[in-house]
Amino acid sequence: MKKSIRVLVFMASGALLGLLYYHFFGCNGTCPITFSPWLTMLYTGFIGFLLSGITAKETKE
């Protein structure tokens, strides 16, 4: 349960940061990732998902 909450928090944080990036630094249609807020949020949410796995502590059972 904790792991899934951690992943969701990282993904939501990544998507929020992507939206902020789009709002402040977004491009005018020539950039393949930042021309759409949805695509930017999807991409940065995926980066958040990857970071949640990298930063997780492994537990020994």
All heavy atoms as TSV, in Angstrom:
chain	resi	resn	atom	element	x	y	z
A	1	MET	N	N	0.820	-1.194	0.000
A	1	MET	CA	C	0.000	0.000	0.000
A	1	MET	C	C	0.865	1.259	0.000
A	1	MET	O	O	0.583	2.194	-0.726
A	1	MET	CB	C	-0.919	-0.037	1.224
A	1	MET	CG	C	-1.881	1.080	1.270
A	1	MET	SD	S	-3.122	0.850	0.013
A	1	MET	CE	C	-4.306	2.004	0.495
A	2	LYS	N	N	1.916	1.278	0.830
A	2	LYS	CA	C	2.781	2.440	0.886
A	2	LYS	C	C	3.477	2.692	-0.450
A	2	LYS	O	O	3.659	3.831	-0.853
A	2	LYS	CB	C	3.844	2.275	1.966
A	2	LYS	CG	C	3.404	2.608	3.345
A	2	LYS	CD	C	4.595	2.530	4.277
A	2	LYS	CE	C	4.310	3.218	5.567
A	2	LYS	NZ	N	5.454	3.175	6.464
A	3	LYS	N	N	3.850	1.605	-1.111
A	3	LYS	CA	C	4.565	1.743	-2.376
A	3	LYS	C	C	3.677	2.384	-3.437
A	3	LYS	O	O	4.123	3.251	-4.179
A	3	LYS	CB	C	5.069	0.386	-2.852
A	3	LYS	CG	C	5.903	0.468	-4.100
A	3	LYS	CD	C	6.431	-0.884	-4.510
A	3	LYS	CE	C	7.245	-0.746	-5.782
A	3	LYS	NZ	N	7.772	-2.004	-6.231
A	4	SER	N	N	2.426	1.976	-3.501
A	4	SER	CA	C	1.536	2.536	-4.514
A	4	SER	C	C	1.230	4.008	-4.232
A	4	SER	O	O	1.117	4.804	-5.169
A	4	SER	CB	C	0.251	1.730	-4.607
A	4	SER	OG	O	-0.439	1.750	-3.383
A	5	ILE	N	N	1.114	4.377	-2.970
A	5	ILE	CA	C	0.894	5.782	-2.626
A	5	ILE	C	C	2.117	6.608	-3.001
A	5	ILE	O	O	1.994	7.704	-3.549
A	5	ILE	CB	C	0.549	5.932	-1.130
A	5	ILE	CG1	C	-0.817	5.324	-0.860
A	5	ILE	CG2	C	0.578	7.398	-0.707
A	5	ILE	CD1	C	-1.197	5.265	0.596
A	6	ARG	N	N	3.292	6.065	-2.740
A	6	ARG	CA	C	4.536	6.759	-3.089
A	6	ARG	C	C	4.622	6.990	-4.595
A	6	ARG	O	O	4.954	8.084	-5.048
A	6	ARG	CB	C	5.726	5.944	-2.604
A	6	ARG	CG	C	7.048	6.530	-2.960
A	6	ARG	CD	C	8.171	5.564	-2.544
A	6	ARG	NE	N	9.438	6.034	-2.961
A	6	ARG	CZ	C	10.188	6.877	-2.285
A	6	ARG	NH1	N	9.773	7.328	-1.123
A	6	ARG	NH2	N	11.353	7.268	-2.752
A	7	VAL	N	N	4.293	5.975	-5.377
A	7	VAL	CA	C	4.334	6.098	-6.831
A	7	VAL	C	C	3.328	7.143	-7.299
A	7	VAL	O	O	3.646	7.989	-8.148
A	7	VAL	CB	C	4.073	4.735	-7.499
A	7	VAL	CG1	C	3.883	4.887	-8.989
A	7	VAL	CG2	C	5.206	3.773	-7.205
A	8	LEU	N	N	2.119	7.126	-6.759
A	8	LEU	CA	C	1.102	8.103	-7.145
A	8	LEU	C	C	1.515	9.529	-6.786
A	8	LEU	O	O	1.280	10.467	-7.562
A	8	LEU	CB	C	-0.236	7.768	-6.491
A	8	LEU	CG	C	-0.946	6.546	-7.046
A	8	LEU	CD1	C	-2.204	6.256	-6.239
A	8	LEU	CD2	C	-1.287	6.744	-8.505
A	9	VAL	N	N	2.137	9.701	-5.633
A	9	VAL	CA	C	2.603	11.032	-5.226
A	9	VAL	C	C	3.683	11.527	-6.176
A	9	VAL	O	O	3.666	12.687	-6.606
A	9	VAL	CB	C	3.094	11.018	-3.756
A	9	VAL	CG1	C	3.861	12.284	-3.419
A	9	VAL	CG2	C	1.925	10.835	-2.821
A	10	PHE	N	N	4.625	10.670	-6.525
A	10	PHE	CA	C	5.680	11.062	-7.447
A	10	PHE	C	C	5.118	11.391	-8.827
A	10	PHE	O	O	5.530	12.367	-9.462
A	10	PHE	CB	C	6.737	9.962	-7.561
A	10	PHE	CG	C	7.872	10.100	-6.599
A	10	PHE	CD1	C	7.711	9.741	-5.271
A	10	PHE	CD2	C	9.095	10.582	-7.005
A	10	PHE	CE1	C	8.753	9.859	-4.376
A	10	PHE	CE2	C	10.147	10.711	-6.125
A	10	PHE	CZ	C	9.985	10.353	-4.801
A	11	MET	N	N	4.163	10.596	-9.297
A	11	MET	CA	C	3.570	10.848	-10.610
A	11	MET	C	C	2.765	12.150	-10.620
A	11	MET	O	O	2.857	12.941	-11.564
A	11	MET	CB	C	2.689	9.682	-11.032
A	11	MET	CG	C	3.471	8.451	-11.412
A	11	MET	SD	S	2.428	7.045	-11.817
A	11	MET	CE	C	1.635	7.608	-13.292
A	12	ALA	N	N	1.998	12.390	-9.574
A	12	ALA	CA	C	1.212	13.624	-9.498
A	12	ALA	C	C	2.129	14.841	-9.383
A	12	ALA	O	O	1.879	15.876	-10.005
A	12	ALA	CB	C	0.265	13.563	-8.303
A	13	SER	N	N	3.197	14.711	-8.615
A	13	SER	CA	C	4.159	15.809	-8.500
A	13	SER	C	C	4.833	16.084	-9.838
A	13	SER	O	O	5.010	17.242	-10.230
A	13	SER	CB	C	5.229	15.490	-7.451
A	13	SER	OG	O	4.648	15.296	-6.197
A	14	GLY	N	N	5.183	15.035	-10.538
A	14	GLY	CA	C	5.787	15.200	-11.852
A	14	GLY	C	C	4.838	15.863	-12.831
A	14	GLY	O	O	5.230	16.758	-13.586
A	15	ALA	N	N	3.582	15.460	-12.808
A	15	ALA	CA	C	2.595	16.060	-13.706
A	15	ALA	C	C	2.366	17.531	-13.366
A	15	ALA	O	O	2.260	18.374	-14.260
A	15	ALA	CB	C	1.280	15.292	-13.627
A	16	LEU	N	N	2.325	17.855	-12.084
A	16	LEU	CA	C	2.158	19.248	-11.675
A	16	LEU	C	C	3.362	20.089	-12.098
A	16	LEU	O	O	3.203	21.200	-12.603
A	16	LEU	CB	C	1.952	19.337	-10.163
A	16	LEU	CG	C	1.777	20.742	-9.601
A	16	LEU	CD1	C	0.524	21.390	-10.189
A	16	LEU	CD2	C	1.693	20.703	-8.098
A	17	LEU	N	N	4.550	19.561	-11.911
A	17	LEU	CA	C	5.740	20.280	-12.357
A	17	LEU	C	C	5.754	20.445	-13.871
A	17	LEU	O	O	6.190	21.478	-14.389
A	17	LEU	CB	C	7.005	19.566	-11.884
A	17	LEU	CG	C	7.288	19.651	-10.389
A	17	LEU	CD1	C	8.473	18.773	-10.023
A	17	LEU	CD2	C	7.527	21.078	-9.980
A	18	GLY	N	N	5.272	19.455	-14.593
A	18	GLY	CA	C	5.171	19.559	-16.041
A	18	GLY	C	C	4.190	20.643	-16.464
A	18	GLY	O	O	4.447	21.390	-17.409
A	19	LEU	N	N	3.078	20.747	-15.758
A	19	LEU	CA	C	2.111	21.788	-16.064
A	19	LEU	C	C	2.698	23.170	-15.795
A	19	LEU	O	O	2.524	24.098	-16.579
A	19	LEU	CB	C	0.833	21.583	-15.254
A	19	LEU	CG	C	-0.305	22.547	-15.551
A	19	LEU	CD1	C	-0.762	22.414	-17.006
A	19	LEU	CD2	C	-1.461	22.291	-14.605
A	20	LEU	N	N	3.418	23.292	-14.688
A	20	LEU	CA	C	4.075	24.566	-14.389
A	20	LEU	C	C	5.141	24.896	-15.436
A	20	LEU	O	O	5.268	26.052	-15.853
A	20	LEU	CB	C	4.697	24.527	-12.990
A	20	LEU	CG	C	3.705	24.508	-11.834
A	20	LEU	CD1	C	4.428	24.303	-10.514
A	20	LEU	CD2	C	2.884	25.786	-11.817
A	21	TYR	N	N	5.875	23.894	-15.862
A	21	TYR	CA	C	6.877	24.102	-16.902
A	21	TYR	C	C	6.212	24.564	-18.190
A	21	TYR	O	O	6.680	25.493	-18.850
A	21	TYR	CB	C	7.675	22.822	-17.150
A	21	TYR	CG	C	8.738	22.994	-18.203
A	21	TYR	CD1	C	9.964	23.540	-17.873
A	21	TYR	CD2	C	8.505	22.630	-19.534
A	21	TYR	CE1	C	10.939	23.720	-18.835
A	21	TYR	CE2	C	9.464	22.808	-20.501
A	21	TYR	CZ	C	10.688	23.354	-20.145
A	21	TYR	OH	O	11.643	23.545	-21.096
A	22	TYR	N	N	5.115	23.939	-18.553
A	22	TYR	CA	C	4.387	24.337	-19.761
A	22	TYR	C	C	3.905	25.775	-19.649
A	22	TYR	O	O	3.996	26.548	-20.596
A	22	TYR	CB	C	3.198	23.403	-19.993
A	22	TYR	CG	C	2.310	23.877	-21.116
A	22	TYR	CD1	C	2.661	23.635	-22.440
A	22	TYR	CD2	C	1.148	24.595	-20.857
A	22	TYR	CE1	C	1.859	24.077	-23.487
A	22	TYR	CE2	C	0.344	25.037	-21.884
A	22	TYR	CZ	C	0.716	24.783	-23.194
A	22	TYR	OH	O	-0.062	25.228	-24.223
A	23	HIS	N	N	3.381	26.128	-18.489
A	23	HIS	CA	C	2.825	27.469	-18.296
A	23	HIS	C	C	3.900	28.550	-18.401
A	23	HIS	O	O	3.673	29.589	-19.015
A	23	HIS	CB	C	2.121	27.545	-16.942
A	23	HIS	CG	C	1.550	28.888	-16.644
A	23	HIS	ND1	N	0.452	29.383	-17.309
A	23	HIS	CD2	C	1.927	29.837	-15.764
A	23	HIS	CE1	C	0.183	30.593	-16.844
A	23	HIS	NE2	N	1.062	30.881	-15.898
A	24	PHE	N	N	5.049	28.313	-17.797
A	24	PHE	CA	C	6.080	29.345	-17.756
A	24	PHE	C	C	7.083	29.279	-18.903
A	24	PHE	O	O	7.600	30.307	-19.335
A	24	PHE	CB	C	6.831	29.294	-16.422
A	24	PHE	CG	C	5.984	29.721	-15.262
A	24	PHE	CD1	C	5.582	28.798	-14.314
A	24	PHE	CD2	C	5.562	31.028	-15.133
A	24	PHE	CE1	C	4.799	29.181	-13.243
A	24	PHE	CE2	C	4.777	31.432	-14.071
A	24	PHE	CZ	C	4.386	30.508	-13.124
A	25	PHE	N	N	7.397	28.090	-19.415
A	25	PHE	CA	C	8.436	27.946	-20.425
A	25	PHE	C	C	7.961	27.259	-21.696
A	25	PHE	O	O	8.774	26.962	-22.563
A	25	PHE	CB	C	9.620	27.135	-19.867
A	25	PHE	CG	C	10.184	27.693	-18.604
A	25	PHE	CD1	C	9.976	27.031	-17.399
A	25	PHE	CD2	C	10.909	28.860	-18.601
A	25	PHE	CE1	C	10.500	27.525	-16.227
A	25	PHE	CE2	C	11.426	29.366	-17.431
A	25	PHE	CZ	C	11.226	28.701	-16.241
A	26	GLY	N	N	6.686	26.953	-21.792
A	26	GLY	CA	C	6.161	26.207	-22.943
A	26	GLY	C	C	6.503	26.863	-24.275
A	26	GLY	O	O	6.794	28.048	-24.375
A	27	CYS	N	N	6.475	26.099	-25.299
A	27	CYS	CA	C	6.897	26.559	-26.611
A	27	CYS	C	C	5.692	26.910	-27.471
A	27	CYS	O	O	4.573	26.704	-27.078
A	27	CYS	CB	C	7.717	25.444	-27.060
A	27	CYS	SG	S	8.104	24.834	-28.521
A	28	ASN	N	N	5.950	27.467	-28.631
A	28	ASN	CA	C	4.868	27.964	-29.468
A	28	ASN	C	C	4.376	26.954	-30.502
A	28	ASN	O	O	3.706	27.328	-31.444
A	28	ASN	CB	C	5.312	29.245	-30.171
A	28	ASN	CG	C	6.510	29.023	-31.045
A	28	ASN	OD1	O	7.028	27.917	-31.141
A	28	ASN	ND2	N	6.981	30.074	-31.689
A	29	GLY	N	N	4.706	25.717	-30.377
A	29	GLY	CA	C	4.200	24.697	-31.288
A	29	GLY	C	C	5.277	23.959	-32.047
A	29	GLY	O	O	4.987	23.042	-32.797
A	30	THR	N	N	6.515	24.343	-31.883
A	30	THR	CA	C	7.590	23.679	-32.615
A	30	THR	C	C	8.292	22.604	-31.793
A	30	THR	O	O	9.053	21.829	-32.341
A	30	THR	CB	C	8.639	24.706	-33.075
A	30	THR	OG1	O	9.159	25.385	-31.932
A	30	THR	CG2	C	8.020	25.715	-34.027
A	31	CYS	N	N	8.047	22.570	-30.500
A	31	CYS	CA	C	8.678	21.571	-29.633
A	31	CYS	C	C	7.771	20.338	-29.547
A	31	CYS	O	O	6.575	20.473	-29.288
A	31	CYS	CB	C	8.898	22.128	-28.241
A	31	CYS	SG	S	9.810	23.665	-28.217
A	32	PRO	N	N	8.306	19.147	-29.725
A	32	PRO	CA	C	7.449	17.958	-29.751
A	32	PRO	C	C	6.838	17.589	-28.406
A	32	PRO	O	O	5.786	16.957	-28.367
A	32	PRO	CB	C	8.380	16.855	-30.237
A	32	PRO	CG	C	9.742	17.337	-29.964
A	32	PRO	CD	C	9.690	18.832	-30.009
A	33	ILE	N	N	7.451	17.970	-27.308
A	33	ILE	CA	C	6.929	17.568	-25.998
A	33	ILE	C	C	6.132	18.690	-25.350
A	33	ILE	O	O	5.085	18.456	-24.766
A	33	ILE	CB	C	8.069	17.109	-25.070
A	33	ILE	CG1	C	8.685	15.843	-25.621
A	33	ILE	CG2	C	7.581	16.894	-23.655
A	33	ILE	CD1	C	9.891	15.368	-24.880
A	34	THR	N	N	6.597	19.921	-25.451
A	34	THR	CA	C	5.984	21.008	-24.689
A	34	THR	C	C	4.949	21.818	-25.458
A	34	THR	O	O	4.550	22.875	-25.000
A	34	THR	CB	C	7.068	21.953	-24.152
A	34	THR	OG1	O	7.800	22.487	-25.258
A	34	THR	CG2	C	7.999	21.243	-23.204
A	35	PHE	N	N	4.492	21.366	-26.606
A	35	PHE	CA	C	3.479	22.141	-27.317
A	35	PHE	C	C	2.076	21.896	-26.771
A	35	PHE	O	O	1.170	22.671	-27.029
A	35	PHE	CB	C	3.526	21.862	-28.827
A	35	PHE	CG	C	2.913	20.561	-29.244
A	35	PHE	CD1	C	1.588	20.504	-29.633
A	35	PHE	CD2	C	3.651	19.396	-29.236
A	35	PHE	CE1	C	1.017	19.306	-30.021
A	35	PHE	CE2	C	3.088	18.208	-29.624
A	35	PHE	CZ	C	1.764	18.154	-30.014
A	36	SER	N	N	1.891	20.841	-26.000
A	36	SER	CA	C	0.591	20.514	-25.421
A	36	SER	C	C	0.745	20.328	-23.912
A	36	SER	O	O	1.646	19.619	-23.463
A	36	SER	CB	C	0.067	19.220	-26.039
A	36	SER	OG	O	-0.975	18.686	-25.274
A	37	PRO	N	N	-0.148	20.941	-23.111
A	37	PRO	CA	C	-0.031	20.739	-21.660
A	37	PRO	C	C	-0.258	19.283	-21.254
A	37	PRO	O	O	0.366	18.787	-20.320
A	37	PRO	CB	C	-1.101	21.657	-21.079
A	37	PRO	CG	C	-2.042	21.930	-22.179
A	37	PRO	CD	C	-1.251	21.825	-23.446
A	38	TRP	N	N	-1.144	18.574	-21.963
A	38	TRP	CA	C	-1.422	17.170	-21.622
A	38	TRP	C	C	-0.207	16.295	-21.893
A	38	TRP	O	O	0.125	15.416	-21.088
A	38	TRP	CB	C	-2.627	16.658	-22.399
A	38	TRP	CG	C	-3.882	17.341	-21.996
A	38	TRP	CD1	C	-4.568	18.272	-22.714
A	38	TRP	CD2	C	-4.576	17.204	-20.757
A	38	TRP	NE1	N	-5.662	18.704	-21.997
A	38	TRP	CE2	C	-5.690	18.067	-20.797
A	38	TRP	CE3	C	-4.366	16.431	-19.621
A	38	TRP	CZ2	C	-6.590	18.175	-19.744
A	38	TRP	CZ3	C	-5.266	16.537	-18.574
A	38	TRP	CH2	C	-6.355	17.395	-18.644
A	39	LEU	N	N	0.451	16.525	-22.999
A	39	LEU	CA	C	1.626	15.731	-23.330
A	39	LEU	C	C	2.775	16.031	-22.368
A	39	LEU	O	O	3.486	15.120	-21.941
A	39	LEU	CB	C	2.056	15.999	-24.777
A	39	LEU	CG	C	3.135	15.105	-25.338
A	39	LEU	CD1	C	2.718	13.639	-25.261
A	39	LEU	CD2	C	3.435	15.476	-26.768
A	40	THR	N	N	2.919	17.287	-22.002
A	40	THR	CA	C	3.952	17.661	-21.034
A	40	THR	C	C	3.685	17.008	-19.685
A	40	THR	O	O	4.601	16.472	-19.051
A	40	THR	CB	C	4.012	19.189	-20.879
A	40	THR	OG1	O	4.201	19.782	-22.151
A	40	THR	CG2	C	5.152	19.598	-19.968
A	41	MET	N	N	2.430	17.023	-19.243
A	41	MET	CA	C	2.078	16.400	-17.965
A	41	MET	C	C	2.271	14.893	-18.010
A	41	MET	O	O	2.729	14.287	-17.034
A	41	MET	CB	C	0.642	16.742	-17.583
A	41	MET	CG	C	0.448	18.184	-17.189
A	41	MET	SD	S	-1.269	18.654	-16.969
A	41	MET	CE	C	-1.821	17.533	-15.712
A	42	LEU	N	N	1.933	14.270	-19.118
A	42	LEU	CA	C	2.113	12.826	-19.265
A	42	LEU	C	C	3.598	12.462	-19.215
A	42	LEU	O	O	4.003	11.533	-18.509
A	42	LEU	CB	C	1.495	12.359	-20.578
A	42	LEU	CG	C	1.586	10.875	-20.889
A	42	LEU	CD1	C	0.728	10.093	-19.901
A	42	LEU	CD2	C	1.126	10.611	-22.301
A	43	TYR	N	N	4.396	13.208	-19.932
A	43	TYR	CA	C	5.830	12.950	-19.977
A	43	TYR	C	C	6.480	13.139	-18.608
A	43	TYR	O	O	7.224	12.284	-18.139
A	43	TYR	CB	C	6.479	13.877	-21.006
A	43	TYR	CG	C	7.962	13.698	-21.137
A	43	TYR	CD1	C	8.502	12.589	-21.758
A	43	TYR	CD2	C	8.839	14.647	-20.631
A	43	TYR	CE1	C	9.862	12.417	-21.877
A	43	TYR	CE2	C	10.200	14.488	-20.738
A	43	TYR	CZ	C	10.708	13.373	-21.366
A	43	TYR	OH	O	12.053	13.215	-21.469
A	44	THR	N	N	6.193	14.246	-17.932
A	44	THR	CA	C	6.820	14.495	-16.633
A	44	THR	C	C	6.238	13.589	-15.546
A	44	THR	O	O	6.924	13.264	-14.579
A	44	THR	CB	C	6.703	15.969	-16.237
A	44	THR	OG1	O	5.337	16.370	-16.296
A	44	THR	CG2	C	7.537	16.841	-17.158
A	45	GLY	N	N	4.977	13.165	-15.697
A	45	GLY	CA	C	4.416	12.174	-14.772
A	45	GLY	C	C	5.133	10.844	-14.901
A	45	GLY	O	O	5.393	10.158	-13.906
A	46	PHE	N	N	5.496	10.479	-16.129
A	46	PHE	CA	C	6.265	9.251	-16.347
A	46	PHE	C	C	7.665	9.370	-15.746
A	46	PHE	O	O	8.173	8.419	-15.148
A	46	PHE	CB	C	6.347	8.935	-17.843
A	46	PHE	CG	C	7.118	7.681	-18.143
A	46	PHE	CD1	C	6.599	6.447	-17.793
A	46	PHE	CD2	C	8.352	7.738	-18.748
A	46	PHE	CE1	C	7.310	5.281	-18.047
A	46	PHE	CE2	C	9.066	6.585	-19.020
A	46	PHE	CZ	C	8.542	5.347	-18.663
A	47	ILE	N	N	8.269	10.539	-15.864
A	47	ILE	CA	C	9.575	10.771	-15.234
A	47	ILE	C	C	9.434	10.633	-13.718
A	47	ILE	O	O	10.301	10.050	-13.050
A	47	ILE	CB	C	10.118	12.158	-15.614
A	47	ILE	CG1	C	10.355	12.255	-17.120
A	47	ILE	CG2	C	11.397	12.476	-14.855
A	47	ILE	CD1	C	11.381	11.304	-17.673
A	48	GLY	N	N	8.349	11.145	-13.149
A	48	GLY	CA	C	8.090	10.982	-11.719
A	48	GLY	C	C	7.947	9.525	-11.332
A	48	GLY	O	O	8.427	9.088	-10.284
A	49	PHE	N	N	7.282	8.742	-12.182
A	49	PHE	CA	C	7.147	7.308	-11.947
A	49	PHE	C	C	8.520	6.640	-11.909
A	49	PHE	O	O	8.805	5.821	-11.031
A	49	PHE	CB	C	6.285	6.686	-13.040
A	49	PHE	CG	C	6.289	5.187	-13.040
A	49	PHE	CD1	C	5.593	4.488	-12.078
A	49	PHE	CD2	C	6.986	4.484	-13.996
A	49	PHE	CE1	C	5.591	3.098	-12.063
A	49	PHE	CE2	C	6.997	3.100	-14.000
A	49	PHE	CZ	C	6.293	2.413	-13.028
A	50	LEU	N	N	9.377	6.994	-12.844
A	50	LEU	CA	C	10.723	6.419	-12.869
A	50	LEU	C	C	11.531	6.830	-11.638
A	50	LEU	O	O	12.243	6.003	-11.054
A	50	LEU	CB	C	11.458	6.840	-14.142
A	50	LEU	CG	C	10.900	6.292	-15.448
A	50	LEU	CD1	C	11.673	6.879	-16.621
A	50	LEU	CD2	C	10.942	4.785	-15.469
A	51	LEU	N	N	11.401	8.070	-11.228
A	51	LEU	CA	C	12.121	8.538	-10.048
A	51	LEU	C	C	11.627	7.866	-8.771
A	51	LEU	O	O	12.398	7.663	-7.839
A	51	LEU	CB	C	12.003	10.053	-9.917
A	51	LEU	CG	C	12.820	10.862	-10.905
A	51	LEU	CD1	C	12.515	12.343	-10.738
A	51	LEU	CD2	C	14.298	10.592	-10.734
A	52	SER	N	N	10.357	7.509	-8.722
A	52	SER	CA	C	9.842	6.837	-7.526
A	52	SER	C	C	10.485	5.464	-7.360
A	52	SER	O	O	10.707	5.010	-6.240
A	52	SER	CB	C	8.324	6.694	-7.588
A	52	SER	OG	O	7.941	5.725	-8.541
A	53	GLY	N	N	10.799	4.809	-8.449
A	53	GLY	CA	C	11.459	3.510	-8.365
A	53	GLY	C	C	12.932	3.630	-8.027
A	53	GLY	O	O	13.490	2.792	-7.314
A	54	ILE	N	N	13.575	4.677	-8.513
A	54	ILE	CA	C	15.002	4.871	-8.256
A	54	ILE	C	C	15.250	5.239	-6.802
A	54	ILE	O	O	16.210	4.770	-6.189
A	54	ILE	CB	C	15.568	5.969	-9.187
A	54	ILE	CG1	C	15.578	5.480	-10.623
A	54	ILE	CG2	C	16.962	6.396	-8.760
A	54	ILE	CD1	C	15.932	6.546	-11.618
A	55	THR	N	N	14.377	6.071	-6.242
A	55	THR	CA	C	14.609	6.574	-4.885
A	55	THR	C	C	14.041	5.669	-3.796
A	55	THR	O	O	14.210	5.958	-2.626
A	55	THR	CB	C	13.995	7.978	-4.722
A	55	THR	OG1	O	12.597	7.909	-4.979
A	55	THR	CG2	C	14.652	8.965	-5.669
A	56	ALA	N	N	13.356	4.606	-4.158
A	56	ALA	CA	C	12.741	3.710	-3.169
A	56	ALA	C	C	13.818	2.894	-2.456
A	56	ALA	O	O	14.787	2.456	-3.049
A	56	ALA	CB	C	11.744	2.778	-3.831
A	57	LYS	N	N	13.611	2.729	-1.159
A	57	LYS	CA	C	14.509	1.878	-0.379
A	57	LYS	C	C	14.060	0.432	-0.501
A	57	LYS	O	O	12.871	0.134	-0.443
A	57	LYS	CB	C	14.471	2.269	1.096
A	57	LYS	CG	C	15.017	3.637	1.373
A	57	LYS	CD	C	14.938	3.929	2.855
A	57	LYS	CE	C	15.436	5.316	3.156
A	57	LYS	NZ	N	15.310	5.630	4.579
A	58	GLU	N	N	15.003	-0.439	-0.695
A	58	GLU	CA	C	14.654	-1.858	-0.779
A	58	GLU	C	C	14.527	-2.423	0.628
A	58	GLU	O	O	15.334	-2.152	1.506
A	58	GLU	CB	C	15.729	-2.615	-1.547
A	58	GLU	CG	C	15.755	-2.265	-3.016
A	58	GLU	CD	C	16.649	-3.202	-3.789
A	58	GLU	OE1	O	16.825	-4.353	-3.371
A	58	GLU	OE2	O	17.168	-2.757	-4.809
A	59	THR	N	N	13.497	-3.226	0.827
A	59	THR	CA	C	13.289	-3.851	2.127
A	59	THR	C	C	13.607	-5.333	2.024
A	59	THR	O	O	13.305	-5.980	1.024
A	59	THR	CB	C	11.836	-3.668	2.608
A	59	THR	OG1	O	10.964	-4.224	1.631
A	59	THR	CG2	C	11.509	-2.200	2.780
A	60	LYS	N	N	14.216	-5.845	3.055
A	60	LYS	CA	C	14.531	-7.268	3.094
A	60	LYS	C	C	13.415	-7.976	3.839
A	60	LYS	O	O	12.993	-7.573	4.894
A	60	LYS	CB	C	15.858	-7.497	3.802
A	60	LYS	CG	C	17.023	-6.905	3.050
A	60	LYS	CD	C	18.308	-7.182	3.759
A	60	LYS	CE	C	19.468	-6.557	2.972
A	60	LYS	NZ	N	20.727	-6.745	3.643
A	61	GLU	N	N	12.947	-9.044	3.248
A	61	GLU	CA	C	11.848	-9.796	3.876
A	61	GLU	C	C	12.372	-10.996	4.614
A	61	GLU	O	O	13.326	-11.599	4.341
A	61	GLU	CB	C	10.869	-10.229	2.807
A	61	GLU	CG	C	10.175	-9.033	2.217
A	61	GLU	CD	C	9.113	-9.464	1.217
A	61	GLU	OE1	O	8.450	-10.489	1.442
A	61	GLU	OE2	O	8.972	-8.780	0.215
